[in-house]
Amino acid sequence: MLQFLQFALVRAGMAVFTLLMVSLIVFSLMELVPGTCAERYLAFKNTQGSTISVQDIAAEEARLGLDRPFLVRWGSWVGNVVFKGEFGDSCILRVNINQLLGDKFLISAMICLTSLLLAYLIAIPVGIISASSGSAALNGTLRFVSYLGLAMPNFLLALMIMLFSTVVFGDSLTGLFSNEYRDAPWSWEKLADFLSRAWLPVFILGWSATAFALQTVRALMLDENGKLYVTAARARGLHGGRLLWRYPARHALGPIINSLGFDLNRIFNELPIVALILTLTEAGALLLEALARSNDQQLAGAIIFLLTATIVTLNFLTDVALALIDPRVRKSVMGG
């Protein structure tokens, strides 16, 4: 037990250090964008007909604290994020980033996590069955489905579903809310409306994730099934599901659990394109807007940091879960 607690504390320390390094990288990228936040904002105002002078830029930089040293500004930004949960103001829109994000990031995270959960609920049992079954027809069918999932881009699948729904049902299924609930406060009716539409991005994002996870589970299970300890277990009289879950599946699931953070990141990377096609109003669409259109690095940095924090937290939890499942991990504090 003491060894496990030591392992968990070391992993927690590594997670905090990773977040600090990520925050430094994100803040540095925000600073490396040509022109300061004050210059970009005043340039935007200039396009609206305002006359901007050098003194105006200097005054705006002083107001925003941009005349302070880099490390002081980074420390202030990290402190506000960690202790106050505040990301400051959007550089271009001049609106508090917390207000801009609202529940958008939570909605995005829930869509991505649900897609990931759906993918693994399907891929793990199906991958184990595929690797352990002697049926050529079953294996061929599953391989075809997984290859199709890997080959067909998510945006193409989204377009196909939208076209089919529009032609057959007269509804393109775009957006996360109906018109009457889009700006309404949360209620049971709004939640029901959200769930009636959120299944589509969950299904689309889970499509390729399921195919990828299925290939991974199948390959790991095939590798474990051929090892000597499985042959020895069969010789002792173990067969069927008891053999699979006690030996090869237990060892094959370790790398699967360890890759959850990577898979979540891959799903979120696909979210902005899907959000653009389905006209979703969530963090993926907001990130695309901030990076590609408004060049609002403060807003983009906040979303990227939140995403990274979610992935780091998930990785920490999966490391702890893996240490509980696999005794080999518990033998080393560093999990080596």
Secondary structure, DSSP 8 states (H G I E B T S, - for coil): -HHHHHHHHHHHHHHHHHHHHHHHHHHHHHHHSSS-HHHHHHHHHHHTT----HHHHHHHHHHHTTTS-HHHHHHHHHHIIIII----B-TTT-SBHHHHHTTHHHHHHHHHHHHHHHHHHHHHHHHHHHHH---HHHHHHHHHHHHHHHHS-HHHHHHHHHHHHHHHHS----SSS-TTTSSS---HHHHHHHHHHHHHHHHHHHHHHHHHHHHHHHHHHHHHHTSHHHHHHHHTT--HHHHHHHTHHHHHHHHHHHTHHHHHHHHHHHHHHHHHHHT--SHHHHHHHHHHTS--HHHHHHHHHHHHHHHHHHHHHHHHHHHHH-HHHHTSTT--
